[in-house]
Amino acid sequence: MNAVLPDKVVEINGDKEFPGPDWGLKSIICKQGGFDILAHAGKEITIEKSLAIGKFYQATPLDLFTVYADGKVICKYYVDSAGLLTPGIFAINDPGITGQ
């Protein structure tokens, strides 16, 4: 999937993030995972979804999303593949993720 990152960054409670519920949450999750997607504001990106075989949050299977800009990985995060959890998006290093 191709997309464009928001072109502005907002500060909420002292933390910088993208505005809006979708990219705001993703920017927080990426930061928790050790990535800085805010540095790529306004850039065209590609998001690749793949199965995260053997990765679970509790008993819920996960998909892996990888975000690229300028041909480089700028973030990776997991998403609840069953759509059972809210918000269902997790940092790549979330301690609640189990599996190989």
GIPE-V775270 format. One record per pair of residues at least 24 apart in sequence whose ideal C-beta (glycine too) atoms are under 10 Angstrom apart, sorted by the first residue. I is the first residue (numbers start at 0). J is the second residue. D is the distance in whole Angstrom. If there is no record, write none. Layout:
# GIPE-V775270
I,J,D / I,J,D
This chain:
# GIPE-V775270
0,44,9 / 0,45,7 / 0,46,5 / 0,47,8 / 0,48,8 / 0,64,9 / 0,66,10 / 1,43,7 / 1,44,7 / 1,45,6 / 1,46,8 / 1,67,10 / 2,42,10 / 2,43,8 / 2,44,6 / 2,45,8 / 2,46,6 / 2,66,9 / 3,40,10 / 3,41,7 / 3,42,7 / 3,43,5 / 3,44,7 / 4,36,7 / 4,37,9 / 4,38,10 / 4,39,6 / 4,40,6 / 4,41,6 / 4,42,6 / 4,43,8 / 4,44,6 / 4,66,9 / 4,68,8 / 4,73,9 / 5,36,10 / 5,37,9 / 5,40,6 / 5,41,7 / 6,40,6 / 6,41,4 / 6,42,9 / 7,37,10 / 7,40,7 / 7,41,8 / 8,36,10 / 8,37,5 / 8,38,9 / 8,40,6 / 8,41,10 / 20,86,9 / 21,88,10 / 24,76,10 / 24,86,6 / 24,88,6 / 25,64,9 / 25,66,8 / 25,74,7 / 25,76,7 / 25,88,7 / 26,74,9 / 27,88,9 / 27,90,9 / 28,64,10 / 28,74,8 / 28,75,10 / 28,76,5 / 28,77,9 / 28,78,10 / 28,86,9 / 28,88,5 / 28,89,7 / 28,90,5 / 28,91,9 / 28,93,9 / 29,66,7 / 29,73,8 / 29,74,4 / 29,75,8 / 29,76,6 / 29,88,10 / 29,90,8 / 29,91,9 / 30,74,9 / 30,90,8 / 31,76,9 / 31,89,9 / 31,90,4 / 31,91,9 / 31,92,7 / 31,93,7 / 32,74,7 / 32,75,7 / 32,76,6 / 32,77,9 / 32,89,9 / 32,90,4 / 32,91,4 / 32,92,5 / 32,93,8 / 33,74,9 / 33,75,9 / 33,90,8 / 33,91,8 / 33,92,7 / 34,66,8 / 34,72,8 / 34,73,6 / 34,74,4 / 34,75,7 / 34,76,8 / 34,90,9 / 34,91,8 / 35,73,8 / 35,74,9 / 36,66,7 / 36,68,8 / 36,73,5 / 36,74,5 / 37,73,10 / 38,68,9 / 38,73,8 / 39,66,9 / 39,67,10 / 39,68,5 / 39,69,8 / 39,71,9 / 39,73,6 / 39,74,9 / 42,68,5 / 42,69,7 / 42,73,9 / 43,67,10 / 43,68,7 / 43,69,9 / 44,68,5 / 44,69,9 / 44,73,7 / 44,74,9 / 45,70,9 / 46,74,9 / 47,72,9 / 47,75,10 / 48,78,8 / 48,80,9 / 50,80,8 / 51,75,10 / 51,77,6 / 51,78,9 / 51,80,8 / 51,91,10 / 51,96,9 / 51,98,8 / 51,99,10 / 52,98,8 / 52,99,8 / 53,97,9 / 53,98,4 / 53,99,4 / 54,80,9 / 54,89,9 / 54,96,6 / 54,97,7 / 54,98,4 / 54,99,8 / 55,79,10 / 55,80,10 / 55,95,9 / 55,96,7 / 55,97,5 / 55,98,5 / 56,80,10 / 56,83,10 / 56,84,7 / 56,87,8 / 56,88,10 / 56,89,6 / 56,93,7 / 56,95,5 / 56,96,6 / 56,97,8 / 56,98,9 / 57,83,9 / 57,84,8 / 57,95,7 / 57,96,9 / 57,97,8 / 58,83,9 / 58,97,9 / 59,83,6 / 59,84,6 / 59,87,8 / 59,89,10 / 60,98,9 / 61,87,9 / 61,88,10 / 61,89,7 / 61,93,10 / 61,96,7 / 61,97,10 / 61,98,8 / 62,87,10 / 63,91,8 / 64,88,8 / 64,91,10 / 65,91,10
